[in-house]
C-alpha cells in the first residue's frame, strides 16, 4: 500500500500507532472495487441475493419497463410448437432438439427488456441480452438452461449463423476442437438426461472413438437395464423370452446410422439404422466382438435367447456368430456373399407390408443380380411378423415396402468364423450365441445355392435333397420350455458390461494381427513338415 504526503501528515498528528489506522483505511479503499465486482458476479451467476442488492443494481423502474412491453407480444411470438402456451421448467423435446444443435457462431437476437425489474433475472437479462451469438451469450454468464427458458417464452430468436443438423457427437470429435459452447451444452444435456431417465451421471460418460452420442449412450443404458431385468424375470418364471420382451428393448435401443451396408441401401439413401451384435470382421481384417456387445451384453443375450429358446427340433443344431439388428428400412435386392451357412430372420413391431422376398433358386455369386433371372414367379415370400424364416443369405433377397414401425433381427454366421479367438468363443457361449466349429458344414440344414461357386462346396450329392428354405409359425416354435438347470446356468455365466474407453486401440489391433500371423506361421510350418 502506498501513502501520500497527506497520509503522512495525518500520521504525525495522530501519534505513533496511527500507521495501523492508515493501513486499514487504505486497505478498505482498495477492497471496494473488488467488493463491487464480487457483488455483481453474484448477481450474474447462480445463487440467492437479497432484494436490497438487487434493487440497488436495477437501473429501470417498473413504469419504464411496462412502457417497453407495449406491442412486444406481437413482435416476439412464442415458437409454433409451444401452441400458444409458455413453457415451464420441464422443457419440451423440441426445445432440447433445437438448443443442442446450436454452436458458438449461431446468431441470436434477444427481445429488449423482456424480464421485469426487481429480480436477479432482470439484471442478468439486461446484461446478456446484448449478445449477438450463442458464444457471446455464454461469455455473458448465461447457461443452456437460460437459452431453453428464453426460447420457450419467445425471448430469443435464431437469425442465422452456423446451426448443426443434429446434436454434436463428441465421441467423433477431437477434444481439442471442442468450443466452450460445445462443452457447456454437452455437460448440461448430460445432467438433464441423467435426471430425466434416472441414470447415474457417471454412467453417461461418452469417449472419443466409441461412436456413441450422449443420447445414444443414455438410451442404450436403458435398453441394457431392461434386457437384464427381462432375462432375470424369465429365469424366475421359467419361461422363454417373448416377442413383447424383444420389442420393448428394440424400442429402447438407439440405432446407429450405418453407411457401410451399401448392398442393402434403398435407392436414394446413404445410410440405414442397423447395428451388429456378436462378432464382426473390421476393415483391417481383425475379428472381434463389437463394442456394442461388450458395453451392453444383456441386449445381445436377450436377442440370442429369443431364438435359442424356440429352435424347433429339425433345426436345433443351428449355429450363429452375429446378429444384424435393423430399424425401419426395406432392404434393397442383395446377396450376403460373406455369410457362412443359413440365416434366421424375424420382424417385430406394429407394421403392414415388409415381407421378405427370397429367390431360393438364385445361382448366387458371382452371377450378377440383373442376369440371374429373378422374377416374381420364382420368388418365395415370408410374412416375418408371423413367421420365423431360415434362408440362405448367399441367394438374392429383399424386403417389400411397409408402413408403421418395423424392426428385424437376422441371426447369421460370418464367413471368417474360424478366426474367432478362444476368448471370444467363450464369451459368445455365455451370451447364448452358439458359435459353429471351424470345420462346420454350412449346408447341414439347407441345400447350397445352385451357382458354380456353391456347387464346389457341396460335400455330397445327398445335399441336393435338403430344402432350400424353412419357415415356422408361432405355434410351432413356442411349445418348448427351457429347463430349470439351463436357466440357472445362463444366470450363473452372465457377462457383465465392459466400460473401457476404447476396446480396439491401434496397439490392440497390432497385437491381434501379430498373434494371428504367428499362428498362421506355425500352421504353415507344420504343413511343410
Residue pairs with C-beta under 8 A, 6 or more apart in sequence:
1 23
1 26
1 27
1 30
3 11
3 22
3 26
7 22
7 26
10 18
10 22
11 18
11 19
11 22
12 18
14 21
39 53
39 57
40 57
42 49
42 53
43 49
43 53
43 54
43 57
43 120
43 123
43 124
44 123
44 124
44 127
44 140
44 141
45 141
49 120
51 118
54 118
54 119
54 120
54 123
55 118
57 123
58 117
58 118
58 122
58 123
59 126
60 113
60 117
60 122
60 126
61 117
62 116
62 117
62 118
65 113
65 116
65 117
68 112
68 113
69 113
72 111
72 112
72 114
73 154
75 111
76 111
76 114
76 154
76 155
76 157
77 154
78 84
78 85
78 86
78 152
78 153
78 154
79 94
79 151
79 152
79 154
81 92
81 94
82 92
82 152
86 152
86 153
87 95
87 148
87 149
87 152
87 153
89 149
91 148
91 149
91 152
91 192
92 152
95 148
95 151
95 152
96 148
96 189
96 192
97 167
98 151
98 158
99 144
99 147
99 148
99 151
99 185
100 167
100 168
100 185
100 189
101 163
101 164
101 165
101 166
101 167
102 134
102 147
102 158
102 163
102 164
102 181
102 185
103 134
103 135
103 161
103 162
103 163
103 164
103 179
103 181
103 182
104 133
104 134
104 135
104 138
104 179
104 180
104 181
104 182
105 133
105 134
105 135
105 161
105 162
106 133
106 134
106 158
106 161
106 162
106 163
107 132
107 133
107 158
107 159
107 160
107 161
108 131
108 132
108 133
108 134
108 137
108 156
108 157
108 158
108 159
109 132
109 156
109 157
109 159
110 125
110 128
110 129
110 130
110 131
110 150
110 155
110 156
111 129
111 154
111 155
111 156
112 129
113 125
113 126
113 129
114 125
114 129
114 150
114 153
114 155
115 121
115 122
115 125
115 126
115 155
116 122
124 141
124 142
124 146
125 155
127 140
127 141
128 137
128 140
128 141
128 142
128 146
130 136
130 140
131 137
131 139
131 140
131 142
133 161
134 147
134 181
135 179
135 180
135 181
137 146
137 147
138 180
138 181
138 184
143 184
143 188
144 184
144 185
144 188
144 189
145 188
147 156
149 155
150 156
167 185
167 189
167 213
167 214
167 215
168 182
168 185
168 186
168 213
169 211
169 212
169 213
169 214
169 216
170 178
170 182
170 186
170 206
170 208
170 213
170 214
171 206
171 207
171 208
171 209
171 210
171 211
171 212
171 213
172 208
172 211
173 182
173 208
174 208
175 208
178 186
186 214
189 214
190 201
190 204
190 214
191 201
193 199
193 204
193 214
193 215
193 218
194 200
194 201
194 204
194 218
197 218
197 221
197 222
199 218
199 221
199 222
203 221
204 214
204 217
204 218
204 221
205 217
206 212
206 213
206 214
206 217
207 501
207 502
208 501
209 501
209 502
210 291
210 501
210 502
211 256
211 291
212 220
212 254
213 254
215 254
216 254
216 256
218 254
219 252
219 253
219 254
220 252
220 253
220 254
220 292
220 295
220 296
220 299
221 296
222 252
223 249
223 252
223 253
223 254
223 296
223 299
224 295
224 296
224 297
224 298
224 299
224 497
226 248
226 249
226 252
227 249
227 296
227 298
227 299
227 301
227 302
228 298
230 241
230 245
230 248
230 249
230 302
231 241
231 298
231 301
231 302
231 305
231 490
231 491
231 494
232 491
234 240
234 241
234 245
234 305
234 487
235 487
235 488
235 490
235 491
238 481
238 482
238 484
238 487
239 481
239 482
240 305
240 306
240 309
240 310
240 478
240 480
240 481
240 482
241 302
241 305
241 306
241 309
243 306
243 348
245 302
245 306
246 302
246 303
246 306
246 348
246 409
247 348
247 349
247 407
249 299
249 302
249 303
250 325
250 327
250 348
250 349
250 407
251 405
251 407
253 275
253 299
253 325
255 273
255 274
255 275
255 325
255 326
255 327
256 273
256 274
256 275
257 271
257 272
257 273
258 271
258 272
258 273
258 274
258 275
259 270
259 271
261 272
261 274
263 332
263 334
263 335
263 336
264 272
264 274
264 329
264 331
264 332
264 334
265 271
265 272
265 332
266 272
266 329
266 330
266 331
266 332
267 332
269 329
272 326
272 329
272 331
273 326
273 327
273 328
273 329
274 324
274 325
274 326
274 327
274 329
275 290
275 292
275 324
275 325
276 290
276 292
276 322
276 323
276 324
276 325
277 290
277 292
277 293
277 299
277 300
277 303
277 322
277 323
277 325
278 289
278 290
278 293
278 300
278 304
278 320
278 321
278 322
278 323
278 428
278 431
278 433
279 287
279 288
279 289
279 290
279 321
279 322
279 414
279 417
279 420
279 424
279 428
279 435
280 287
280 288
280 289
280 290
280 322
280 414
281 287
281 414
281 416
281 419
282 288
282 504
284 509
284 513
285 513
286 504
286 509
286 512
286 513
287 414
287 416
287 419
287 420
287 421
287 424
288 421
288 424
288 503
288 504
288 512
289 424
289 427
289 428
289 503
291 503
291 504
292 299
292 300
293 300
293 431
294 497
294 498
294 500
294 503
295 497
295 498
295 499
296 497
297 431
297 494
297 495
297 496
297 497
297 498
298 494
298 495
298 497
300 323
300 431
300 433
301 431
301 432
301 494
301 495
303 323
303 325
303 409
304 323
304 411
304 431
304 432
304 433
305 432
305 490
306 409
307 320
307 344
307 346
307 411
308 432
308 434
309 480
309 482
310 388
310 477
310 478
310 480
311 318
311 477
311 480
312 472
312 476
312 477
314 470
315 390
315 445
315 470
317 444
317 445
318 342
318 344
318 390
318 411
318 434
318 445
319 341
319 413
319 434
319 435
319 436
319 440
320 343
320 344
320 411
320 412
320 413
320 433
320 434
320 435
320 436
321 412
321 413
321 414
321 417
321 420
321 428
321 433
321 435
321 436
322 411
322 412
322 413
322 414
323 409
323 410
323 411
323 412
324 408
324 409
324 410
324 412
325 407
325 408
325 409
326 407
326 408
326 409
326 410
327 406
327 407
328 405
328 406
328 407
329 399
330 354
330 398
330 399
330 400
330 401
330 402
331 397
331 398
331 399
332 398
333 357
333 369
333 374
333 396
333 397
333 398
334 369
334 396
334 397
334 398
335 362
335 364
335 365
335 369
335 393
335 394
335 395
335 396
335 397
336 343
336 393
336 394
336 412
337 364
337 365
337 394
338 414
338 415
339 393
339 394
339 412
339 413
339 414
339 415
340 413
340 414
340 415
340 417
340 436
340 440
340 442
341 392
341 413
341 436
341 440
341 442
341 443
341 444
341 445
341 446
342 390
342 391
342 392
342 393
342 442
342 445
342 446
343 390
343 391
343 392
343 393
343 410
343 411
343 412
343 413
344 388
344 389
344 390
344 410
344 411
344 412
345 356
345 382
345 384
345 388
345 389
345 391
345 408
345 409
345 410
345 411
346 384
346 387
346 388
346 389
346 408
346 409
347 354
347 384
347 385
347 406
347 407
347 408
348 385
348 406
348 407
348 408
348 409
349 385
349 404
349 405
349 406
349 407
350 404
350 405
351 385
351 402
351 403
351 404
351 405
351 406
352 402
352 403
352 404
353 400
353 401
353 402
353 403
354 384
354 385
354 399
354 400
354 401
354 402
354 406
355 381
355 382
355 383
355 384
355 399
355 400
356 381
356 382
356 384
356 389
356 391
356 397
356 398
356 399
356 400
357 379
357 380
357 381
357 397
357 398
357 399
357 400
358 379
358 380
358 381
358 382
358 389
358 391
358 395
358 396
358 397
358 469
359 372
359 374
359 378
359 379
359 380
359 395
359 396
359 397
360 380
360 391
360 392
360 395
360 468
360 469
361 378
361 395
361 450
361 468
362 372
362 374
362 395
362 396
362 449
362 450
362 451
363 372
363 449
363 450
363 451
363 452
363 454
364 394
364 395
364 449
364 450
364 451
364 453
364 454
365 394
365 451
365 453
366 451
366 453
367 451
369 396
372 396
374 396
380 469
381 400
382 389
382 391
382 471
384 408
386 473
386 474
387 471
387 472
387 473
388 471
388 472
388 473
388 477
389 469
389 470
389 471
390 445
390 446
390 469
390 470
390 471
390 472
391 397
391 446
391 469
392 446
392 448
392 449
392 468
392 469
393 410
393 412
394 449
394 454
395 449
395 468
399 408
413 436
417 435
417 436
417 438
417 440
418 438
419 516
420 428
420 435
425 435
427 495
428 434
428 435
429 435
429 493
430 493
430 494
430 495
431 495
432 490
441 459
442 448
442 457
443 457
443 458
443 459
443 463
443 466
445 466
445 470
446 466
446 467
446 468
446 469
446 470
447 463
447 464
447 465
447 466
447 467
447 468
448 454
448 455
448 457
448 458
448 463
458 464
